[in-house]
C-alpha cells in the first residue's frame, strides 16, 4: 500500500498546484476493515464541508468503480485449547486434527 499512498500524495499535490476547483482532502485512515474509526474521525473533522468526490486507493485492476463493497462483522466462538506453533501437539484444536 506504500506505493498507493505515494501515488495519492503525488496526485493530490498535482491537482492542488494545477488549480483544481474545490478543496482537496487526502485522508489516509486506519482501521477501515474493523470499526472504521479513522474514517469516522475524518468525517467528524470535516463536518459540513464534505467533499464532492472521493477516490479510494484500493486495487481495482485499473477499472473505475463507483461503489463500495462494504464489510460484515461476524462474531464466532471456538472451543478447544490454544496451541503454539512451537509445540503443535500440546493441545487439541476444533479446526483441524494435527497428524504431523
C-alpha positions, 0 to 999 in steps of 0.5 A: 500500500506504500506505493498507493499512498505515494501515488495519492500524495503525488496526485493530490499535490498535482491537482492542488498546484494545477488549480483544481476547483474545490478543496482537496482532502487526502485522508489516509485512515486506519482501521477501515476493515474493523470499526472504521474509526479513522474514517469516522474521525475524518468525517467528524473533522470535516463536518459540513464541508464534505467533499464532492468526490472521493477516490479510494486507493484500493486495487481495482485492476485499473477499472473505475468503480463507483461503489463500495463493497462494504464489510460484515462483522461476524462474531464466532466462538471456538472451543478447544485449547490454544496451541503454539506453533512451537509445540503443535501437539500440546493441545487439541484444536476444533479446526483441524486434527494435527497428524504431523 
